[in-house]
Amino acid sequence: MFNEINGRRELLKNLTKTTLTLTSFRRTLLGGLAGMSAASGWSSTSAWPNKQIHFVVPFAAGGANDLIGRAGAEGASKALNLNQAILIDNKPGAGTTLGADFVAKSSADGYTFLISASGVISNSMIKKSMPYKDSDLVPVAMIALAPSIIIVPASSPYMSLKDLVQKSQTPNGLNFSTAGTGSTPHFVAELLNLKHNANLQVVPFKSGSESLNAVIGAQVDATSEASIIVLPHLKSGRIRALATTWTQRIAALPDLQTAIEQGYTELKIAHWAGLHAPKGTPEAILDMMAKAIDTGIKSEAIASRLQAVGIEPVGGSRASFNQFISTERSKLSVVIKQSGMVED
C-alpha cells in the first residue's frame, strides 16, 4: 500500500511538471505567433478593409489633384469590391502641408491615405519649418498626371516656346505668373531659366486660377498650368498653347508638341497625383492598395474619361512610384538650391 501511494504521488508530480511545461510552451508559441503577426501585418490585414477608407486631398475641390484623387478613389473602390466607396476629404492649406500633416499623424491602419503632389517632395526643401518629417509618409502608388502646358495670351506675338525663350533673353526678361513659391509653374520657369538660358521673371499669385487669369487678361507674358485647367480656355480661344512639359503629347491635344520635341530637353515636369500612407502602415495593405489603384485607374471607363480632359492615367507598382519619387526629389532639389527657391 505504501509503495502504491508513493507511486501515485510521483505520477501526479510528473503530470504537474508536464502540464507546466506544456503551458509554458503554449505561451511561448502564442507569443511568437503574435510577434510574427505584428511584424508581417497579418493581424491588421486579415479583415481589411472592414470600414470606411479616406483619401485626403490637400487642395480645394475642383482642381487637378482633387479630380485625379476622385478618379483613383472610384477605381480602387471597384477593384477592392468595397461596400462603402472610398471617401474624399478635402483639407487645403499651406501648400499641401495641412492635409499631408493630417495624414502623417493619422493611425497607420490602412484607412487614411494622402492624395500626394509635388509639394510632398519639395515642401521640406523650401519651407523654413515643417510639422512632420518626410519619412512620416511612405509612397504607395502613382495615380495619374496632368502635363503642364505653357501658355500665352491669345494676343501674344509668341507662337512657339522658342519665341518665348529667345524674347525673354533681354535684361528685363518676360513676366511669368505662378501659383506661388514651389508650385509646378514656378519650377517650369526656373528650369527654363537655369537649363535653357531664359530670363523669366516669376510673378507669384495665390492660386493657379489667379495666375491663369493674369495670362488671359494679358497682364503677364506667360505661365504654365495643368492640362485639365488649360483645355477649356484653349477651346474658347482666350489663350494659346506653346508646349506641353511632359515626355509625350497629351491625348486630348495630339498636335501640341512637347518641350522636349522643341529642343528643351531639361523641361520634364507635370502636375502629378499619387498615394502616400502614414509610416508604419502594414506592407500587405500597401501592396493591396497599390494593386487596386493600378487596376482601377487603367480600367477603360476611368482611363478614357481622364484622357478626354487632358489627364494621363499612370498607375504602376509601389517600386515604380518609389523610383519616381526618388528621381523627382533629386531633380527638384537641384532647382531649389540653384534658384534660391525658399519661402519667406
Secondary structure as UniProt FT lines:
FT   HELIX           2..40
FT   HELIX           42..45
FT   TURN            46..47
FT   STRAND          54..57
FT   TURN            61..62
FT   HELIX           64..79
FT   TURN            80..81
FT   STRAND          87..90
FT   TURN            94..96
FT   HELIX           97..104
FT   STRAND          112..116
FT   HELIX           119..126
FT   HELIX           134..136
FT   STRAND          137..153
FT   TURN            154..155
FT   HELIX           161..168
FT   STRAND          174..178
FT   TURN            181..182
FT   HELIX           184..196
FT   STRAND          200..204
FT   HELIX           208..216
FT   TURN            217..218
FT   STRAND          222..226
FT   HELIX           227..236
FT   STRAND          239..244
FT   TURN            251..252
FT   TURN            254..255
FT   TURN            259..263
FT   TURN            265..266
FT   STRAND          270..278
FT   TURN            279..280
FT   HELIX           283..297
FT   HELIX           300..308
FT   TURN            309..310
FT   STRAND          312..313
FT   HELIX           318..339
//
